[in-house]
Amino acid sequence: MGSLAELQKCLRQKDDRIKDLERTLGERDEQIQDLRSQLDKYKSVIAVPPHSPTGSASSFINGPRKQRLQGISAEPQNSATTSNTSLKRHIKSQSSKEMIKQAILENDFMKNLDISQIREIVDCMYPVEYGTDSMIIKEGDVGSLVYVMEDGKVMVTKEGTKLCTMSPGKVFGELAILYNCTRTASVKAIMPCKLWAIDRQCFQSIMMKTGIERQKEYMDFLKSIPAFKGLPMETLANVVDVLEEMHYEKGEYIIRQGARGDTFYIISKGKVSVTKKQQSGEEVILRDLEKGMYFGERALVEEDVRTANIIASDDTGVDCLLLDRIAFSQLMSKVEDFPKEYKDDLADKSDKVEVPDAISKIRLSDLYIIATLGVGGFGRVELVQVKNDSSKTYALKQLKKRHIVETRQQDHIFNEKRIMSESKCDFIVRLHRTFKDTKYLYMLMDACLGGELWTVLRDKSYFDDSTTRFYTGCVIEAFNYLHSKGIVYRDLKPENLLLDSAGYVKLVDFGFAKKIGFGRKTWTFCGTPEYVAPEIILNRGHDISADLWSLGILMYELLTGSPPFSGADPMKTYNLILRGIEMVDFPRKITRNASVLIKKLCKDVPSERLGSGRNGIKEIQKHKWFDGFNWEGLEKKTLKPPIVPSVKSPTDVSNFDDYPDDDDSPEDDVTGWDRDF
């Protein structure tokens, strides 16, 4: 008996050692995966040209940025018009279709599109041919086409230097399908080439049309399922956002009998067979399920032991929409006490901002320029004073009318005026009056003479936790106000945050802001590349959750001096964003609580971001990183700012950079499009 007991003890010890080894191997495997991820990121850093001011997924490696970020925008998209647009399809062989599809799936950006969108893009691409030495893309030109090469060979050059050659099966020029941009390199045919092309308008119509159709179809699916009946439309829209698409080939098992599962399935295309294995070992077909039907619903409530097999039985395969229990539970936790103000009847109400008589009587000719506060693509911002009144100054934003028309930004300009005119918030710059003449539109606003937050950040390299918390809190107050009115801002960055003379931050530049209401999405690609959310890049439709993403990016930049995603060109930046915040190395200077908050704000799925739930912005205010923060003092402006700028007089512009005089006189525009401005 003694020897048997010793043997059993020895076996137990060996079993424990085996478990320890397995655990160690598992930890080592995780470490290897982490090292591989870091290596991939370092490779992307090494690949950046040394002269590039930005270019890594780990911004602290390159140090704080020293150049201003530029906002970009595509032409505004109209969902009503686009949904009725008929797409022109071009006949092509099956081999050409497969080649184009494969090229798209191998492209870093386009591989992120949904398979249904890729199918539409393949069908809508049209053939173009170029002879030897033909210039397909010229550096500096404005482009709107993306190409897939089927035959031939091209050479890519930048500033006269050869970068590479490309052979068939490659995509190039893809940035142009997102928004109007100048080409960053030249592409020349070095032998006869056959290409397939699609333009930006067609691409965006596909993205928007398929997105709208998909959301409607998925919403209809959900409404027919008992587990989702009676849920608010906003919640159903959030469920649609987290649904995952999967394709199964004929004969493939989707679910196996006896397996444990936590996933619910809806059939969006094709047919499946439900089978059950009998005691005899025979597998019997019980029934077939078709498009719109579902299975595995018990898994949403508890871990489900599957009682049958589900097998794809359609000749062309089966597409399913998947929802896992964790995502479902998170969404359901947000349903109770859903914000009552999120209703369309309140979305159209706004504060009435009274304009003092003294300001309402000001004419454009009464203003004279003291100094320039800023310069942008559309014009300049000047510090101005009213003649015979030296007690106060204003900021006068001048917008070139011809440039607005050329870039098709009329809707954005009217949105900017409307939203700023109706906004009454201490953390948003006040718009008092607007003017116009034959060359410019003008917006007369409060002057914030403390300068841009970006200038302060540039000079200090980065902020500590306490300073970042204060400025982030100011932005949260502004967002809380805007989001309660169904307004998405879409252009958060340090350049658009101005310090008033007391040191408080105010949000400025509402050129990309839009009132979309609640439970609705908008589709226009706009923002600043380093700050745009994944759903904007992928043209999936976006809402106020896009602002929550940018809030996380702002926190990271304030704490480190650079945004977390920054590539050598916009497309590289977008590809880094699509890889996700988890792929970013956080420097030690970012505390654990700050890191957790940033990652919660920068979730890939919009409805999973902190602040998108039933309590809105309050979810962010209650996060551990804000423990002990005096929100009441911030709101009432009794809280002492971390930095109080020196402002000696209403005409003191010492907190702003110097700008050269504007010698450019734009052409007149008397077409009358701005009649109601």
Secondary structure, 3 states (H helix, E strand, C coil): CHHHHHHHHHHHHHHHHHHHHHHHHHHHHHHHHHHHHHHHHHHHHHCCCCCCCCCECCHHHHCCCCCCCCCEECCCCCHHHHHCCCCCCCCCCHHHHHHHHHHHHCCCCHHHCCHHHHHHHHHHCEEEEECCCCEEECCCCEECEEEEEEEEEEEEEECCEEEEEECCCCEECHHHHCCCEECCCEEEEEEEEEEEEEEHHHHHHHHHHHHHHHHHHHHHHHHCCHHHCCCCHHHHHHHHHHCEEEEECCCCEEECCCCEECEEEEEEECEEEEEEECCCCCEEEEEEEECCCEECHHHHCCCEECCCEEEECCCCCEEEEEEEHHHHHHHHCCCCCCCCCCCHHHHCCCCCCCCCHHHHCCCHHHEEEEEEEEECCCEEEEEEEECCCCCCEEEEEEEEHHHHHHCCCHHHHHHHHHHHHHCCCCCECCEEEEEECCCEEEEEEECCCCEEHHHHHHHHCCCCHHHHHHHHHHHHHHHHHHHHCCEECCCCCHHHEEECCCCCEEECCCCCCEECCCCCCECCCEECHHHCCHHHHCCCCECCHHHHHHHHHHHHHHHHCCCCCECCCHHHHHHHHHHCHHHCCCCCCCCHHHHHHHHHHCCCCHHHCCCCCCCCCHHHHCCHHHCCCCHHHHHHCCCCCCCCCCCCCCCCCCCCCCCCCCCCCCCCCCCCCCCCC
